Amino acid sequence: MDKIARVVRIALVVALSMQGFMRVYGATTPSQRKGDSGITLADPSLSRPPVPPCTVTLFANLLFEPHGNAAAMNAEPDQWQFDPPAACPGPWAKVVLEADFAVTAGRQYDRTASIWLDGVNLYFGTTREPSAHDAPQWHVERDLTQYASLFQKSGVGQVVLNNWVDQVYTGVISGSARLLFYPAVKGAKPSVPADHVYGLDSDPRGAPVSLQSASDTLSRTFTFPRNVERVYLDVIAQSQSTDEQWYMCIDDADLDPTREYSLGPPASGDPLEQCGNGNFREVEVSIDGQPAGRAPIYPWTYTGGVDPYLWRPTPDVQTLNFVPYQIDLTPFAGLLDDGHNHTIAARVIGAYHFFSLAANLRVYQDRGQEVLKGRLTENTLASKQQQLAPHVERQWNTHSDGIGNGQVDTTQHGDYTIAGELNTSHGLVVTRVEQQSAYSNRQSFLHPDAEIYHQIIHMNFAVTDTTSTSVNGKQSKRVRQLNYPLLVDVMKHLKQDNSFTAAIVMQQAYAKQLDDFRDGRIVFWSKLDDAIESHDTADYNATGTAIVSPRGQYGHQLYQFRDSLGSCYSRKVETRNGAVSSVDDAAGCKSGVNVLNWRSRPDAM
């Protein structure tokens, strides 16, 4: 390419008001107007403290041209050196990663991008697909305040973005990234970041690790300080290849009767491919081989997924910027404090081919005592492995043409308790982690006549994590509720030449509620609802490998957030035929204004 699209940082408009020592910013995404066709999101920008930051550039205007081996899916990382900001030595009120990406007009797959420092993952997401006349640019942000100790020393970082360019796939991706360090705010209680942050991969610089099957693991062996008091694992499990739309896979016994419902050749990697091995996927974490926690996997759909025209101009939920899932491993602190080596591992239950994982371990120490002693007192997860397996029920009626007509339901229910106690400098600490989860994937296959194949998938993953802590009789509790609902509705109309038309509807949401209690009283709460709906009607060629003519695209994204700090944000963006048709801001917020307290974290894990 003679001309590379420059990365343009999207301006963030911030309005400021005073509330005691706190400042509340008007939280706005970049201004969007009717007719805009660039990437359009309802998500807010991160709220910032009322102090100027120090900025450290990680990389700038980097071109991600052909790297590595496309067949092997290996990429050559681009490395850079990090040095802490001399003018802002810390402590910091907030640390924010900002990154800007762009891709030239042409043809290119959605690619996976990740940013790392000394083996720790700072960002994980995918890129936007371009078109012959569209050169997208986009901006992402991550709150990395909990990782602040990582930035106190110099280190080596790298960005991994697998982009291959040839005569067909001509889009060249470029990117820039920086860290913004906000000094402590006078009068505000400072945040308490982790004392140590470790990447779970053994690579000292860090890179995503591919797990090809359910038996593969991402693991690392550590010798921890003897005074570890709290431990958390932040994990991202990204589906790839045949597993990309894992929520559409089906039990092996049901492959034959559902073959004609696919929009692409079986196991080809094309949109709505048909894949086996069932559709239940979940992360399991272990310590020294002992099950230590589970995490649902969010069903991210990338901008080339199912039907690329569904995601123009609004990508699916979190597509460009994945949010990690936090697993509380604190009950195991007594074990980890014994001075011996311990192996932390993660795998994907049900993985077929394949998942890419990144995981960071956050460790918090007791500064008042050098050696802590404790024990694991309960672990029902270790004894419930068989009960946590998914259950499949099916009901089939076969037409005279041999095509199935029926329903396949996959369900899974799980609950476990893990508890431990630890003698610390401030007394005996008892931690109890409980999880209740319910997974359902109900696939309906309707074949009313020889030309119509109608597939409907209703899926939801609902999880409640409760961590209860007792310190010298004082009780605290955090409850996190998550829901990952998904609807996929595909009406396939077959034509005489074996080409077909597909009317596609996708609905997806990410709903999260956090509640913190102290001595039975709620001291903090937050609630996030991020939902999207998208429609397209597309004509496919006879092999299902290409969309000939898309039309009738429309949809909307609604992002709503509130918390007990006074934050209230709401934005609804509606789109039609690849452009913004309307924007509705601050519905239900006081005086019709969006506000986010600078300490609020809609993206909190």
C-alpha positions as CSV (number, residue, x, y, z in Angstrom):
1,M,0.0,0.0,0.0
2,D,1.3,3.4,-0.9
3,K,-0.7,5.2,1.7
4,I,-1.2,3.9,5.2
5,A,-4.2,5.2,7.2
6,R,-2.9,7.3,10.1
7,V,-4.2,6.5,13.5
8,V,-6.3,9.3,14.7
9,R,-7.1,9.6,18.4
10,I,-10.8,10.1,19.0
11,A,-11.3,13.2,21.1
12,L,-13.1,12.7,24.4
13,V,-15.4,15.5,25.6
14,V,-15.3,15.8,29.4
15,A,-17.5,18.1,31.5
16,L,-16.5,18.8,35.1
17,S,-18.5,19.5,38.2
18,M,-17.5,19.6,41.9
19,Q,-18.9,17.3,44.7
20,G,-16.7,17.7,47.8
21,F,-13.2,16.4,47.0
22,M,-14.7,14.3,44.3
23,R,-15.1,15.5,40.7
24,V,-17.7,14.0,38.5
25,Y,-17.1,14.1,34.8
26,G,-19.7,14.2,32.1
27,A,-19.1,10.8,30.5
28,T,-19.4,10.9,26.7
29,T,-18.3,8.8,23.9
30,P,-17.2,10.6,20.7
31,S,-20.0,12.7,19.2
32,Q,-22.1,10.7,16.9
33,R,-24.6,12.1,14.5
34,K,-27.3,10.8,12.1
35,G,-25.6,9.5,9.0
36,D,-22.2,8.7,10.5
37,S,-20.9,5.4,9.1
38,G,-17.6,5.1,11.1
39,I,-17.3,2.6,14.0
40,T,-20.2,3.5,16.4
41,L,-20.3,2.4,20.0
42,A,-22.6,3.4,22.9
43,D,-19.9,2.6,25.5
44,P,-18.6,5.6,27.6
45,S,-14.9,6.5,27.7
46,L,-13.2,5.8,31.0
47,S,-13.7,8.5,33.7
48,R,-10.5,10.3,34.7
49,P,-9.3,11.9,37.9
50,P,-9.3,15.8,38.0
51,V,-5.5,16.0,37.6
52,P,-3.3,16.1,34.5
53,P,-1.6,12.7,33.7
54,C,1.9,11.8,32.7
55,T,1.9,9.9,29.4
56,V,4.3,7.1,28.4
57,T,4.2,6.0,24.8
58,L,4.5,2.2,24.3
59,F,4.5,2.2,20.5
60,A,3.5,4.6,17.8
61,N,2.2,4.3,14.2
62,L,3.3,0.7,14.1
63,L,2.4,-1.2,10.8
64,F,1.2,-4.8,11.2
65,E,2.1,-6.2,7.8
66,P,2.7,-9.8,7.0
67,H,4.1,-11.6,10.1
68,G,4.9,-15.2,10.8
69,N,3.3,-18.2,9.2
70,A,-0.4,-17.8,8.2
71,A,-1.0,-21.5,8.1
72,A,0.5,-22.1,11.6
73,M,-1.1,-18.9,12.9
74,N,2.1,-17.7,14.5
75,A,3.1,-14.1,14.6
76,E,6.3,-12.2,15.1
77,P,5.7,-9.8,18.1
78,D,6.7,-6.2,17.9
79,Q,8.7,-5.3,21.0
80,W,9.2,-2.0,22.9
81,Q,10.9,-0.7,26.0
82,F,8.9,0.7,29.0
83,D,10.3,3.1,31.6
84,P,8.2,4.6,34.4
85,P,7.2,8.3,34.1
86,A,9.8,10.3,35.9
87,A,7.5,13.2,36.5
88,C,4.8,11.0,38.1
89,P,6.6,8.6,40.4
90,G,3.4,7.4,42.1
91,P,1.3,6.5,43.9
92,W,-1.3,6.9,41.1
93,A,-5.0,7.6,41.4
94,K,-5.5,5.8,38.1
95,V,-3.5,4.1,35.4
96,V,-5.2,4.0,31.9
97,L,-4.1,2.2,28.8
98,E,-5.2,3.9,25.6
99,A,-4.7,2.3,22.1
100,D,-5.7,3.4,18.6
101,F,-5.9,1.1,15.6
102,A,-6.7,1.6,12.0
103,V,-6.9,-0.6,8.9
104,T,-6.7,0.6,5.3
105,A,-9.6,0.1,2.9
106,G,-9.5,-3.3,1.1
107,R,-10.1,-6.8,2.3
108,Q,-8.9,-8.3,5.6
109,Y,-10.0,-10.7,8.3
110,D,-10.7,-9.6,11.8
111,R,-7.4,-10.1,13.6
112,T,-6.6,-10.7,17.3
113,A,-4.6,-8.0,19.0
114,S,-2.9,-8.2,22.5
115,I,-0.5,-5.9,24.4
116,W,1.9,-7.3,27.0
117,L,4.5,-6.0,29.5
118,D,6.9,-8.4,31.2
119,G,4.6,-11.3,30.6
120,V,1.4,-9.5,31.9
121,N,-1.5,-9.0,29.5
122,L,-2.6,-5.3,29.3
123,Y,-5.1,-5.6,26.5
124,F,-6.8,-8.3,24.5
125,G,-9.3,-7.8,21.7
126,T,-10.0,-8.1,17.9
127,T,-9.8,-5.7,15.0
128,R,-12.5,-4.3,12.7
129,E,-12.8,-5.7,9.2
130,P,-12.5,-3.1,6.4
131,S,-14.2,-3.0,3.1
132,A,-13.3,-1.8,-0.4
133,H,-14.5,1.7,0.5
134,D,-14.1,1.7,4.3
135,A,-10.9,2.2,6.3
136,P,-12.0,1.9,10.0
137,Q,-10.3,3.6,12.9
138,W,-11.0,2.8,16.6
139,H,-9.9,3.6,20.1
140,V,-9.8,1.4,23.1
141,E,-9.1,2.0,26.8
142,R,-8.4,-0.2,29.8
143,D,-8.2,0.7,33.5
144,L,-5.0,-0.9,34.8
145,T,-4.8,0.7,38.2
146,Q,-4.8,-2.7,40.0
147,Y,-1.6,-3.5,38.0
148,A,0.2,-0.3,39.1
149,S,3.1,-2.2,40.8
150,L,4.0,-3.5,37.4
151,F,4.8,0.0,36.1
152,Q,7.1,1.0,39.0
153,K,10.1,-0.5,37.1
154,S,11.5,-0.6,33.6
155,G,10.5,-3.6,31.5
156,V,10.1,-5.0,28.0
157,G,6.8,-5.1,26.3
158,Q,5.4,-6.4,23.0
159,V,2.3,-6.2,20.9
160,V,1.0,-9.3,19.1
161,L,-1.2,-8.7,16.1
162,N,-1.5,-11.5,13.5
163,N,-2.1,-9.7,10.2
164,W,-1.3,-11.3,6.9
165,V,-1.4,-9.3,3.6
166,D,-1.4,-10.8,0.1
167,Q,-3.0,-10.2,-3.3
168,V,-6.4,-11.0,-1.8
169,Y,-6.2,-9.7,1.8
170,T,-4.9,-6.2,1.2
171,G,-5.9,-4.4,4.4
172,V,-2.9,-3.2,6.5
173,I,-3.5,-2.6,10.2
174,S,-1.6,0.1,12.1
175,G,-1.6,1.0,15.8
176,S,-0.4,3.2,18.7
177,A,-0.6,2.7,22.4
178,R,0.3,4.7,25.6
179,L,-0.1,4.6,29.4
180,L,-1.6,7.5,31.2
181,F,-0.6,7.9,34.9
182,Y,-2.8,10.1,37.0
183,P,-1.2,11.4,40.3
184,A,-2.9,10.8,43.6
185,V,-5.9,13.1,44.2
186,K,-5.7,15.2,47.4
187,G,-8.4,14.2,49.9
188,A,-9.3,11.0,48.0
189,K,-8.6,7.6,49.5
190,P,-5.9,6.0,47.2
191,S,-6.5,2.7,45.5
192,V,-4.6,-0.3,46.7
193,P,-3.0,-2.1,43.7
194,A,-1.7,-5.6,43.8
195,D,1.8,-6.0,45.3
196,H,2.8,-8.4,42.4
197,V,1.2,-9.1,39.0
198,Y,2.3,-12.2,37.2
199,G,1.4,-13.5,33.7
200,L,0.4,-17.1,33.7
201,D,2.4,-17.9,30.6
202,S,6.0,-18.8,31.0
203,D,7.0,-16.4,28.2
204,P,8.8,-13.5,29.9
205,R,7.4,-11.0,27.5
206,G,3.9,-12.6,27.2
207,A,1.8,-13.8,24.3
208,P,-1.6,-15.6,24.0
209,V,-1.4,-19.3,24.5
210,S,-3.4,-21.7,22.2
211,L,-5.3,-24.5,23.8
212,Q,-6.2,-27.0,21.1
213,S,-8.4,-29.3,23.3
214,A,-9.9,-29.6,26.7
215,S,-6.8,-31.3,28.0
216,D,-4.4,-28.5,27.1
217,T,-3.5,-26.0,29.8
218,L,-2.1,-22.6,30.3
219,S,0.1,-23.0,33.4
220,R,3.0,-21.6,35.3
221,T,4.8,-22.7,38.5
222,F,5.5,-20.0,41.2
223,T,7.3,-19.7,44.5
224,F,5.3,-17.0,46.2
225,P,6.2,-14.6,49.1
226,R,5.4,-16.2,52.5
227,N,2.9,-13.4,53.4
228,V,0.3,-13.6,50.5
229,E,-3.0,-12.5,51.9
230,R,-5.3,-12.3,48.8
231,V,-5.0,-13.8,45.3
232,Y,-7.0,-13.2,42.1
233,L,-6.7,-14.6,38.6
234,D,-7.9,-12.3,35.7
235,V,-8.6,-14.6,32.7
236,I,-9.6,-14.1,29.1
237,A,-10.6,-17.2,26.9
238,Q,-10.9,-16.2,23.3
239,S,-12.6,-18.7,20.9
240,Q,-10.8,-19.4,17.6
241,S,-11.1,-21.4,14.4
242,T,-13.8,-24.1,14.7
243,D,-14.6,-22.9,18.2
244,E,-15.1,-19.3,17.1
245,Q,-18.9,-19.6,17.2
246,W,-18.8,-22.3,19.9
247,Y,-22.3,-21.4,21.0
248,M,-23.6,-22.7,17.6
249,C,-21.9,-26.1,17.9
250,I,-23.9,-29.1,18.6
251,D,-23.5,-32.6,20.1
252,D,-21.9,-35.0,17.7
253,A,-25.0,-37.2,17.6
254,D,-27.0,-34.3,16.1
255,L,-24.6,-33.3,13.3
256,D,-26.2,-35.3,10.4
257,P,-29.8,-34.1,10.9
258,T,-28.7,-30.4,11.2
259,R,-26.2,-30.3,8.3
260,E,-28.5,-28.5,5.9
261,Y,-29.1,-25.6,8.3
262,S,-25.5,-24.4,8.1
263,L,-24.6,-21.2,6.2
264,G,-21.3,-22.6,5.2
265,P,-19.6,-25.9,4.5
266,P,-19.1,-28.1,7.6
267,A,-16.0,-27.3,9.7
268,S,-14.8,-24.9,7.0
269,G,-14.4,-21.8,9.1
270,D,-17.0,-20.0,7.1
271,P,-19.9,-18.1,8.8
272,L,-22.3,-20.3,10.7
273,E,-20.2,-23.4,10.1
274,Q,-21.5,-26.6,11.5
275,C,-19.3,-28.0,14.3
276,G,-19.6,-30.8,16.8
277,N,-18.4,-31.6,20.3
278,G,-21.3,-29.8,21.9
279,N,-21.7,-26.2,22.9
280,F,-20.7,-26.0,26.6
281,R,-17.5,-24.1,27.2
282,E,-16.1,-23.0,30.6
283,V,-12.7,-22.1,32.1
284,E,-11.5,-24.3,35.0
285,V,-8.6,-23.1,37.1
286,S,-6.5,-25.5,39.3
287,I,-3.8,-25.2,41.8
288,D,-1.4,-28.1,41.9
289,G,-4.0,-30.1,40.0
290,Q,-6.8,-29.4,42.5
291,P,-9.8,-27.6,41.0
292,A,-9.8,-24.0,42.4
293,G,-12.4,-22.1,40.4
294,R,-14.5,-21.8,37.3
295,A,-15.3,-18.9,34.9
296,P,-18.0,-18.6,32.2
297,I,-16.8,-17.7,28.7
298,Y,-18.4,-14.7,27.1
299,P,-19.7,-15.5,23.6
300,W,-17.8,-12.8,21.7
301,T,-18.7,-12.4,18.1
302,Y,-16.0,-10.7,16.0
303,T,-16.7,-8.3,13.1
304,G,-16.3,-11.1,10.5
305,G,-18.4,-13.5,12.6
306,V,-21.7,-15.0,11.4
307,D,-22.3,-12.2,8.9
308,P,-19.9,-9.2,8.7
309,Y,-22.7,-6.8,7.7
310,L,-24.4,-7.3,11.1
311,W,-21.5,-5.3,12.7
312,R,-21.4,-2.2,10.5
313,P,-21.1,0.3,12.0
314,T,-21.6,-1.1,15.5
315,P,-19.4,-4.1,16.6
316,D,-20.8,-6.7,19.0
317,V,-20.5,-6.4,22.7
318,Q,-16.8,-6.1,23.8
319,T,-15.6,-7.3,20.3
320,L,-12.8,-4.7,20.2
321,N,-11.9,-4.8,23.9
322,F,-12.5,-8.0,25.9
323,V,-13.2,-7.7,29.7
324,P,-11.4,-10.3,31.8
325,Y,-13.2,-12.5,34.4
326,Q,-11.9,-12.3,37.9
327,I,-11.6,-15.6,39.9
328,D,-11.0,-15.2,43.6
329,L,-8.3,-17.7,44.8
330,T,-7.9,-16.2,48.3
331,P,-9.0,-19.4,50.1
332,F,-5.8,-21.0,48.9
333,A,-3.5,-18.3,50.4
334,G,-2.5,-20.5,53.3
335,L,-1.3,-23.2,50.9
336,L,0.6,-20.7,48.7
337,D,2.4,-19.2,51.7
338,D,4.2,-22.5,52.6
339,G,7.4,-21.6,50.7
340,H,7.1,-24.4,48.1
341,N,6.5,-24.4,44.4
342,H,2.9,-24.2,43.2
343,T,1.4,-24.6,39.7
344,I,-1.5,-22.4,38.7
345,A,-3.2,-23.8,35.5
346,A,-6.2,-22.9,33.4
347,R,-8.0,-25.0,30.7
348,V,-11.2,-24.7,28.7
349,I,-13.8,-27.4,29.4
350,G,-15.3,-28.5,26.0
351,A,-12.6,-26.9,23.9
352,Y,-12.5,-28.5,20.4
353,H,-10.3,-26.4,18.1
354,F,-9.3,-24.0,19.6
355,F,-9.1,-21.3,22.3
356,S,-6.5,-18.6,22.9
357,L,-5.9,-17.7,26.6
358,A,-4.4,-14.9,28.6
359,A,-4.4,-14.8,32.4
360,N,-2.8,-12.5,35.1
361,L,-2.3,-13.4,38.7
362,R,-2.7,-10.5,41.2
363,V,-1.1,-11.1,44.6
364,Y,-1.7,-8.9,47.7
365,Q,0.7,-9.2,50.7
366,D,0.3,-8.6,54.4
367,R,2.8,-5.8,55.1
368,G,2.6,-6.3,58.9
369,Q,3.9,-9.9,59.0
370,E,6.6,-11.7,57.0
371,V,5.2,-15.3,57.2
372,L,1.5,-16.2,57.3
373,K,0.0,-19.6,58.1
374,G,-3.4,-21.0,57.2
375,R,-5.2,-23.8,55.5
376,L,-7.9,-24.7,53.0
377,T,-10.9,-25.7,55.0
378,E,-13.4,-26.7,52.3
379,N,-13.5,-27.4,48.5
380,T,-16.6,-28.9,47.1
381,L,-15.5,-28.1,43.6
382,A,-13.0,-30.9,43.8
383,S,-15.6,-33.4,44.6
384,K,-18.3,-32.3,42.1
385,Q,-16.6,-32.8,38.7
386,Q,-19.1,-35.4,37.4
387,Q,-22.2,-33.4,38.6
388,L,-20.9,-30.3,36.7
389,A,-21.0,-32.0,33.3
390,P,-23.5,-30.6,30.8
391,H,-26.7,-32.5,30.0
392,V,-28.1,-32.9,26.5
393,E,-31.7,-33.7,25.5
394,R,-33.0,-34.0,22.0
395,Q,-36.3,-34.5,20.1
396,W,-36.3,-35.2,16.4
397,N,-38.8,-35.6,13.7
398,T,-37.5,-36.5,10.2
399,H,-39.1,-35.3,7.0
400,S,-39.4,-37.5,3.9
401,D,-36.3,-35.7,2.5
402,G,-34.3,-36.9,5.5
403,I,-33.9,-33.5,7.0
404,G,-34.3,-33.2,10.8
405,N,-36.9,-31.0,12.4
406,G,-36.7,-30.7,16.2
407,Q,-34.8,-29.3,19.2
408,V,-31.5,-30.0,21.0
409,D,-31.2,-28.6,24.6
410,T,-27.9,-28.4,26.4
411,T,-28.1,-27.4,30.1
412,Q,-25.6,-27.3,33.0
413,H,-26.0,-26.3,36.6
414,G,-23.2,-25.9,39.0
415,D,-22.5,-24.7,42.5
416,Y,-19.5,-25.0,44.7
417,T,-17.9,-23.6,47.8
418,I,-14.2,-23.1,48.5
419,A,-13.1,-21.7,51.9
420,G,-9.9,-21.1,53.8
421,E,-8.5,-19.4,56.8
422,L,-5.3,-17.4,57.4
423,N,-3.6,-16.0,60.5
424,T,-2.6,-12.4,59.6
425,S,-1.2,-9.4,61.3
426,H,-4.7,-8.1,61.8
427,G,-6.2,-11.4,63.1
428,L,-7.7,-14.6,61.7
429,V,-9.2,-14.0,58.3
430,V,-11.8,-16.5,57.0
431,T,-12.7,-16.4,53.3
432,R,-15.5,-18.2,51.7
433,V,-16.0,-18.2,47.9
434,E,-19.3,-19.5,46.5
435,Q,-20.5,-19.8,43.0
436,Q,-23.9,-20.7,41.5
437,S,-24.2,-21.0,37.8
438,A,-26.8,-22.0,35.2
439,Y,-26.1,-22.6,31.5
440,S,-28.7,-23.3,28.8
441,N,-28.4,-23.5,25.1
442,R,-31.6,-24.4,23.3
443,Q,-31.4,-24.9,19.6
444,S,-34.5,-25.2,17.5
445,F,-34.5,-26.6,13.9
446,L,-37.6,-25.9,11.9
447,H,-38.1,-27.3,8.3
448,P,-41.6,-26.3,7.3
449,D,-41.0,-27.0,3.5
450,A,-38.3,-28.1,1.1
451,E,-36.8,-24.6,0.8
452,I,-36.9,-23.3,4.3
453,Y,-34.3,-24.1,7.1
454,H,-34.9,-22.1,10.3
455,Q,-32.4,-22.3,13.2
456,I,-33.0,-20.5,16.5
457,I,-30.6,-20.5,19.4
458,H,-31.5,-19.2,22.8
459,M,-28.5,-19.2,25.1
460,N,-27.7,-17.8,28.6
461,F,-25.0,-18.2,31.1
462,A,-26.0,-16.8,34.5
463,V,-23.4,-16.8,37.3
464,T,-23.5,-15.5,40.9
465,D,-20.1,-15.2,42.7
466,T,-20.2,-14.5,46.5
467,T,-17.1,-13.8,48.5
468,S,-17.7,-13.6,52.3
469,T,-14.8,-12.5,54.6
470,S,-14.6,-12.5,58.4
471,V,-11.8,-10.6,60.2
472,N,-11.9,-10.8,64.0
473,G,-15.7,-11.2,63.8
474,K,-16.3,-8.3,61.4
475,Q,-18.1,-9.5,58.3
476,S,-17.9,-8.3,54.7
477,K,-19.4,-9.7,51.5
478,R,-19.2,-9.0,47.8
479,V,-21.8,-10.4,45.4
480,R,-21.3,-10.3,41.7
481,Q,-24.1,-11.3,39.3
482,L,-23.5,-11.9,35.6
483,N,-25.8,-12.7,32.7
484,Y,-24.6,-13.5,29.2
485,P,-27.8,-13.9,27.1
486,L,-27.6,-14.6,23.4
487,L,-30.2,-15.1,20.6
488,V,-29.2,-16.2,17.1
489,D,-32.1,-16.5,14.6
490,V,-31.3,-17.6,11.0
491,M,-34.0,-18.2,8.3
492,K,-32.4,-19.9,5.3
493,H,-34.3,-19.9,2.0
494,L,-32.8,-22.3,-0.5
495,K,-33.0,-21.5,-4.2
496,Q,-33.0,-23.9,-7.2
497,D,-29.3,-23.3,-8.0
498,N,-28.4,-24.1,-4.4
499,S,-27.7,-20.4,-3.6
500,F,-29.7,-19.1,-0.7
501,T,-31.0,-16.1,1.2
502,A,-30.5,-15.9,4.9
503,A,-32.4,-13.5,7.2
504,I,-30.2,-13.2,10.3
505,V,-31.0,-11.7,13.7
506,M,-28.6,-11.5,16.6
507,Q,-29.2,-10.2,20.1
508,Q,-26.6,-10.2,22.8
509,A,-26.0,-8.6,26.2
510,Y,-23.5,-8.3,29.1
511,A,-25.3,-7.7,32.4
512,K,-23.4,-7.3,35.7
513,Q,-24.4,-6.2,39.2
514,L,-21.9,-5.7,42.0
515,D,-23.0,-5.3,45.7
516,D,-20.6,-4.8,48.6
517,F,-21.8,-5.4,52.2
518,R,-20.2,-4.6,55.5
519,D,-21.7,-6.0,58.7
520,G,-24.9,-6.7,56.8
521,R,-25.3,-3.2,55.3
522,I,-24.7,-2.3,51.6
523,V,-21.7,0.1,51.2
524,F,-21.4,0.1,47.4
525,W,-23.3,-1.1,44.4
526,S,-23.1,-0.8,40.6
527,K,-25.2,-2.1,37.7
528,L,-24.3,-2.4,34.1
529,D,-26.4,-3.5,31.1
530,D,-24.8,-3.5,27.7
531,A,-27.1,-4.9,25.0
532,I,-27.1,-5.1,21.2
533,E,-29.5,-6.2,18.5
534,S,-28.6,-6.5,14.8
535,H,-30.4,-7.6,11.6
536,D,-29.3,-8.4,8.1
537,T,-30.7,-10.2,5.0
538,A,-27.9,-11.6,2.8
539,D,-27.8,-13.6,-0.4
540,Y,-25.1,-16.3,-0.3
541,N,-23.5,-18.2,-3.2
542,A,-24.2,-21.9,-3.7
543,T,-21.2,-23.0,-1.6
544,G,-22.0,-20.7,1.3
545,T,-18.6,-19.2,1.1
546,A,-19.5,-15.6,0.1
547,I,-22.2,-13.0,0.6
548,V,-23.3,-11.7,-2.8
549,S,-25.7,-9.1,-1.7
550,P,-26.5,-7.8,1.8
551,R,-29.5,-5.5,2.5
552,G,-31.9,-4.2,5.1
553,Q,-29.3,-3.9,8.0
554,Y,-30.6,-2.3,11.1
555,G,-30.1,-2.6,14.9
556,H,-29.2,-0.8,18.1
557,Q,-26.9,-0.8,21.1
558,L,-28.0,0.3,24.6
559,Y,-25.4,0.9,27.3
560,Q,-26.6,1.7,30.8
561,F,-24.5,2.1,34.0
562,R,-25.3,3.3,37.5
563,D,-23.5,3.1,40.8
564,S,-23.7,4.4,44.4
565,L,-21.0,7.0,43.7
566,G,-23.6,9.0,41.8
567,S,-22.7,7.8,38.3
568,C,-25.5,7.6,35.8
569,Y,-24.8,6.9,32.1
570,S,-27.1,5.9,29.3
571,R,-26.7,5.9,25.5
572,K,-28.7,4.2,22.8
573,V,-27.4,4.2,19.3
574,E,-29.7,3.0,16.5
575,T,-28.3,2.2,13.0
576,R,-29.8,1.5,9.6
577,N,-28.0,0.4,6.4
578,G,-24.6,0.8,7.8
579,A,-25.0,4.3,9.3
580,V,-26.3,6.0,12.5
581,S,-30.0,6.7,12.4
582,S,-30.5,8.1,15.9
583,V,-28.7,8.7,19.2
584,D,-30.5,8.9,22.6
585,D,-28.4,10.1,25.6
586,A,-28.9,10.1,29.4
587,A,-32.4,8.5,29.5
588,G,-33.3,8.3,33.2
589,C,-30.3,10.3,34.4
590,K,-30.8,13.4,36.5
591,S,-31.3,16.6,34.4
592,G,-30.8,14.5,31.2
593,V,-27.0,14.5,31.7
594,N,-24.5,11.5,31.7
595,V,-22.1,11.6,34.6
596,L,-19.4,9.2,35.7
597,N,-17.5,9.6,39.0
598,W,-13.8,9.3,38.3
599,R,-13.6,6.4,40.7
600,S,-16.4,4.5,38.9
601,R,-15.4,1.4,36.9
602,P,-18.0,0.1,34.5
603,D,-15.4,-2.3,33.2
604,A,-14.6,-3.7,36.7
605,M,-14.0,-7.4,36.8
